[in-house]
Amino acid sequence: MPNTVNSKTARTQQNNLPLTKLPYFDIKRQHDPLLGGTLEAFEKVYSSGAYILGPALKEFERKFAGYLGVPYAAGVASGTDALIFGLKAAGIKKGDEVVMPSFTFTATALAALHLGAVPVFADVDARSFTLDPKSVRKAISKKTKAMIPVHLFGQTADMDVLMEIAKSGKLKVVEDACQAHGATWKGKKAGAFGDAGAFSFYPTKNLGGIGDGGMLTTSNEPLYRRVLQYRNLGKGIVDPLVHDEIGWTSRLDSVQAAFLSIKLDHLDEMNDERRKLAGLFAQKLQKSPLVLPSEVPGALHVYHIYVVRVPGGKRDALKEFLAQEGVPSMIHYATPVHAQPIMKKYKTRRVPLPVTQALAGEVLTLPFFPGMTEAEVETVSQAVLKFFKR
């Protein structure tokens, strides 16, 4: 059996994978060791008949809130809904400006747009890819009511400075922690700083389910209670026959909750494996021209994905070469949100985004997942080095 970063989660992996079968992402290597407990949990949910807002969801919400160190967590249908509900429950309304990065997944901006709010895009730090406080200050105006720090690719933003900015400007803060389950800033977990935190349980996430799902976290009880209504058709908390909010149908179902509750017990272990994998890549690629991801002081990086920068305008050529070598890769994000076609419909104040523009032309995501073998890391690394030696 080849050496693995974590042989426990890779035990189902066939040895000596042919080069052409190297996966970009293999979720089975995470999930197969959990199968026994998962089937038992599913049978319990099935027998209970409590498929929506049942005991399995309440237990997972309790565990997830405890893991983050916050009092409240509300399971919803997606990370996007968690962002929308967090902003709405914080009082964001039509015409309000919300500062956020452009170098992020489009859902961050969609959350504001769904409420009629206006995204104002700030630049990101070249090392962490998270909000640059200096750019945030330039983006704030009298209309600014909220900020969405995005903890991108598994690393937190500088929450000390950003929370100070928010406090001085009386801004609400909704953290986009959809790629940062278990990441910390100076020992405090992502999703526990702002008025609300938003998480996605899309299958590829560090804590990914077997379908769609999301979670809103908060230490604010009134905000939490509003979100409970938003997710469930606006039904009253005390009397569910009374509808005093305009709500959605956005509930994390019991099957997903039961599975995620089991996987949560292994999250730190899987994050540790991600960190070891990142260390292996750093060791093998240190002599390449690539700019490798790094952990900024104060942050615990959980490496949701492994994103490198390819200098000299060679990103697309490297991607094509890797594909020819049987190594898949992706680009996150070739088109920043401010340049997406949807944003042409909206007038928003412009802030210089030089780092965002540079990243869009340089970033490349290499294969990376728990259960990845050292042999596979070597295969990817050798293909990269081969490209630069040509």
C-alpha positions in Angstrom: 0.0 0.0 0.0 1.4 3.5 -0.9 2.2 5.9 1.9 -0.8 8.2 2.6 -1.2 11.4 4.6 -4.0 9.5 6.4 -4.4 5.9 5.5 -7.6 5.6 7.6 -9.6 7.8 5.2 -7.9 6.3 2.2 -8.3 2.6 3.0 -10.7 2.1 0.1 -8.3 3.7 -2.4 -7.0 1.3 -5.0 -3.2 1.3 -5.1 -1.1 2.7 -7.9 -3.7 4.7 -9.7 -3.0 5.1 -13.4 -2.0 8.7 -14.2 -5.1 9.2 -16.4 -7.4 8.4 -13.4 -5.9 10.9 -11.0 -9.0 12.6 -9.5 -9.4 16.3 -8.8 -11.6 15.5 -5.8 -12.7 12.1 -4.4 -15.4 12.3 -1.8 -15.7 8.6 -1.3 -12.3 8.5 0.5 -13.8 10.7 3.2 -17.2 9.1 3.4 -16.5 5.3 3.1 -15.1 5.1 6.7 -18.2 6.7 8.0 -20.6 4.4 6.2 -21.5 2.1 9.2 -22.5 5.0 11.5 -24.2 6.8 8.7 -26.5 3.9 7.8 -27.4 3.5 11.5 -28.2 7.2 11.8 -30.3 7.0 8.6 -32.3 4.1 9.9 -33.0 6.0 13.0 -34.2 9.0 11.1 -36.3 6.8 8.8 -38.0 5.0 11.6 -38.7 8.3 13.5 -40.7 9.9 10.6 -39.3 13.2 11.8 -37.8 14.3 8.5 -38.1 18.1 8.8 -37.1 20.1 11.9 -36.9 16.9 13.9 -34.5 15.8 16.7 -31.7 15.0 14.3 -31.5 18.7 13.2 -31.8 20.0 16.7 -28.9 17.7 17.8 -26.7 18.8 14.9 -27.5 22.5 15.5 -26.5 22.0 19.2 -23.2 20.3 18.3 -22.3 22.7 15.6 -23.0 25.8 17.8 -20.9 24.1 20.6 -18.1 23.4 18.1 -17.9 27.1 17.2 -18.4 28.4 20.7 -21.6 30.3 20.0 -25.1 29.8 21.6 -27.2 29.6 18.4 -27.2 27.7 15.1 -30.0 27.4 12.6 -29.9 24.8 9.8 -31.0 26.1 6.4 -31.1 24.9 2.9 -27.8 26.4 1.7 -25.0 28.7 2.5 -26.5 31.3 0.2 -29.7 31.3 2.3 -27.6 31.6 5.4 -26.0 34.8 4.0 -29.4 36.2 2.9 -31.0 35.5 6.3 -28.1 36.9 8.2 -28.2 40.2 6.3 -32.0 40.4 6.5 -32.1 39.6 10.2 -29.4 42.2 10.8 -31.7 44.8 9.3 -30.2 45.2 5.8 -32.7 46.5 3.3 -33.1 47.9 -0.2 -30.5 50.6 -1.0 -28.1 49.7 1.8 -24.5 49.2 0.8 -22.7 46.1 1.8 -18.9 45.9 1.5 -17.5 42.6 0.4 -14.6 41.2 -1.7 -15.0 40.7 -5.4 -12.6 37.8 -5.3 -15.2 35.3 -4.0 -17.9 33.0 -5.2 -20.9 34.9 -6.7 -23.2 33.8 -3.9 -21.7 36.4 -1.5 -23.0 39.2 -3.7 -26.3 37.5 -4.5 -27.2 37.6 -0.8 -27.1 41.4 -0.9 -28.8 41.6 -4.3 -31.7 39.4 -3.2 -32.5 42.0 -0.5 -32.2 44.9 -2.9 -29.0 46.0 -1.2 -25.9 47.2 -3.1 -22.6 45.3 -3.1 -19.6 47.5 -2.9 -16.4 45.5 -3.7 -13.2 46.0 -1.8 -9.8 44.5 -2.7 -8.2 41.6 -1.0 -4.8 41.0 0.6 -2.3 39.4 -1.8 -1.2 36.8 0.7 -4.4 35.7 2.4 -6.9 36.5 -0.5 -9.2 37.9 2.2 -10.5 41.5 2.6 -7.8 44.2 2.7 -8.7 46.5 5.6 -7.2 49.5 3.8 -9.4 48.9 0.8 -12.5 48.3 3.0 -12.0 51.8 4.5 -12.0 53.3 1.0 -15.2 51.4 0.2 -17.3 52.7 3.1 -19.7 55.5 2.6 -22.7 57.0 4.5 -24.8 54.4 2.9 -22.7 51.4 4.1 -24.6 49.3 6.6 -22.8 46.0 6.6 -19.7 44.1 5.7 -19.2 40.5 4.6 -15.7 39.2 5.3 -15.1 36.0 3.2 -12.9 33.4 4.8 -11.6 32.3 1.5 -10.1 28.9 0.6 -10.0 27.9 4.3 -8.3 30.9 5.8 -9.9 33.6 7.9 -9.8 37.3 7.3 -8.1 39.6 9.8 -11.1 39.8 12.1 -9.4 42.0 14.7 -9.1 44.9 12.3 -12.3 44.3 10.4 -14.3 44.2 13.6 -12.8 47.4 14.7 -13.7 49.0 11.4 -17.3 47.7 11.7 -17.6 49.0 15.2 -16.4 52.5 14.4 -18.7 52.6 11.4 -21.6 50.9 13.2 -21.7 48.2 10.5 -23.3 44.8 10.8 -21.0 41.9 10.1 -22.1 38.7 8.4 -19.2 36.3 8.0 -19.1 34.1 4.8 -17.5 31.0 6.3 -18.7 28.7 3.6 -15.2 27.6 2.9 -13.8 27.7 6.4 -15.3 25.1 8.7 -12.9 24.8 11.6 -10.6 27.7 10.6 -9.6 30.0 13.4 -8.4 33.5 13.9 -6.3 33.8 17.1 -8.0 30.7 18.5 -11.6 31.8 17.8 -13.4 29.9 15.1 -14.7 31.5 11.8 -18.4 32.2 12.1 -18.2 33.3 15.7 -17.1 36.9 15.3 -19.8 38.9 13.6 -23.5 39.4 14.0 -23.9 36.2 12.1 -21.9 33.5 10.3 -22.9 31.6 7.2 -21.8 28.0 6.4 -22.4 25.8 3.4 -22.5 22.0 3.6 -22.2 21.5 -0.2 -20.5 18.1 -0.6 -17.1 19.5 -1.5 -16.8 21.7 1.6 -14.6 20.7 4.6 -17.8 19.7 6.3 -19.7 18.6 3.3 -23.0 16.7 3.3 -24.5 14.3 0.7 -26.7 17.1 -0.7 -27.3 20.8 -0.3 -27.4 22.4 3.1 -26.3 25.4 5.2 -26.1 26.9 8.7 -26.4 30.3 10.2 -24.6 30.9 13.5 -24.9 33.8 15.9 -24.7 35.0 19.5 -27.7 37.3 19.0 -30.9 35.7 20.2 -33.3 38.1 18.5 -31.5 37.7 15.2 -31.6 33.9 15.7 -35.3 33.9 16.3 -35.9 35.9 13.2 -33.9 33.4 11.1 -36.0 30.5 12.6 -39.0 32.3 11.1 -37.4 33.1 7.7 -36.4 29.5 7.1 -39.9 28.2 7.9 -42.4 30.2 5.9 -42.5 33.0 8.5 -44.3 30.9 11.0 -44.4 32.3 14.6 -42.0 30.8 17.1 -44.6 30.6 19.9 -47.7 29.9 17.7 -46.8 28.3 14.3 -50.3 29.1 13.0 -49.4 32.9 13.1 -47.4 34.2 10.2 -45.9 37.6 11.1 -42.8 37.4 8.8 -42.4 36.9 5.1 -40.5 33.7 5.1 -38.9 31.0 2.8 -38.9 27.3 2.7 -35.3 26.8 3.6 -34.8 24.0 6.1 -31.9 21.6 6.6 -33.5 18.2 6.5 -33.0 15.5 9.1 -31.1 13.1 6.8 -28.5 15.7 6.1 -28.3 16.8 9.7 -27.8 13.2 10.9 -25.0 12.6 8.5 -23.3 16.0 9.2 -23.5 15.3 12.9 -21.4 12.2 12.4 -19.0 13.9 10.1 -18.5 16.8 12.5 -16.9 14.4 14.9 -14.1 13.9 12.3 -13.8 17.5 11.0 -10.7 18.4 13.0 -9.0 15.1 11.9 -9.8 15.8 8.3 -8.6 19.4 8.6 -5.4 18.2 10.1 -5.0 15.9 7.1 -5.6 18.9 4.8 -2.9 20.8 6.5 -0.4 17.9 6.2 -1.3 17.6 2.5 -0.6 21.4 2.1 2.7 20.9 3.8 3.6 18.1 1.4 2.8 20.2 -1.6 4.8 23.1 -0.2 7.8 20.8 0.2 7.6 19.4 -3.3 6.8 22.7 -5.1 9.1 25.0 -3.1 11.6 25.2 -6.0 9.0 26.0 -8.6 8.1 29.6 -9.7 4.6 29.2 -8.2 3.5 31.4 -5.4 2.2 28.9 -2.9 -0.6 29.4 -0.4 0.6 30.5 3.0 -0.8 30.8 6.5 -0.8 34.3 7.8 0.1 35.0 11.4 -2.9 34.6 13.7 -4.8 32.3 11.3 -5.3 28.5 11.3 -5.7 27.6 7.7 -7.9 24.5 6.9 -7.1 24.5 3.2 -10.6 24.0 1.7 -8.8 23.9 -1.7 -5.1 24.3 -2.7 -4.8 27.4 -4.8 -1.4 28.6 -6.3 -0.5 31.7 -8.2 1.2 31.1 -11.6 3.3 34.2 -12.5 4.3 35.4 -15.9 1.0 34.9 -17.7 1.5 31.1 -17.8 -1.5 30.0 -15.8 -3.6 28.9 -18.8 -0.7 27.1 -20.4 0.1 25.3 -17.2 -3.5 24.2 -16.8 -3.5 22.8 -20.4 -0.2 21.1 -19.8 -1.5 19.4 -16.6 -4.6 18.2 -18.4 -2.3 16.6 -21.1 -0.4 14.9 -18.2 -3.6 13.5 -16.7 -3.7 16.0 -13.9 -7.1 17.9 -13.6 -7.2 21.4 -12.2 -9.7 24.3 -11.8 -9.7 28.1 -11.6 -11.2 29.9 -8.6 -12.1 32.6 -9.8 -11.3 33.6 -13.3 -14.0 36.2 -13.4 -14.4 38.2 -10.1 -17.9 39.1 -9.0 -17.6 42.7 -10.0 -17.0 41.6 -13.6 -19.8 39.1 -13.8 -22.6 39.9 -16.3 -25.2 40.1 -13.5 -23.4 43.1 -12.0 -23.9 45.2 -15.2 -27.5 45.6 -14.1 -26.5 47.4 -10.9 -24.8 50.7 -10.3 -22.2 50.5 -7.6 -19.4 52.7 -6.4 -16.0 51.6 -7.8 -13.0 51.0 -5.6 -9.6 50.1 -7.1 -9.1 46.3 -7.2 -5.5 45.7 -8.4 -4.9 42.5 -6.4 -8.3 41.1 -7.4 -7.5 41.7 -11.0 -4.0 40.1 -10.7 -5.3 37.0 -8.9 -8.0 36.5 -11.6 -5.3 35.9 -14.2 -2.9 33.9 -12.0 -4.8 31.5 -9.7 -4.9 27.8 -10.3 -6.4 25.1 -8.0 -4.6 21.7 -7.9 -6.2 18.4 -6.9 -6.6 18.3 -3.2 -8.7 16.3 -0.8 -8.5 14.1 2.4 -7.4 10.7 1.5 -5.1 11.9 -1.3 -2.0 9.7 -1.3 1.6 10.9 -1.2 2.1 9.2 -4.6 -0.7 11.4 -6.0 0.8 14.5 -4.5 4.1 13.5 -6.1 2.4 13.0 -9.5 0.8 16.4 -9.4 4.0 18.1 -8.3 6.2 16.3 -10.9 3.8 17.4 -13.6 4.0 21.0 -12.4 7.8 20.9 -12.3 8.0 19.3 -15.7 6.1 22.2 -17.2 8.6 24.7 -15.9 11.6 22.7 -16.9 10.5 22.6 -20.6 
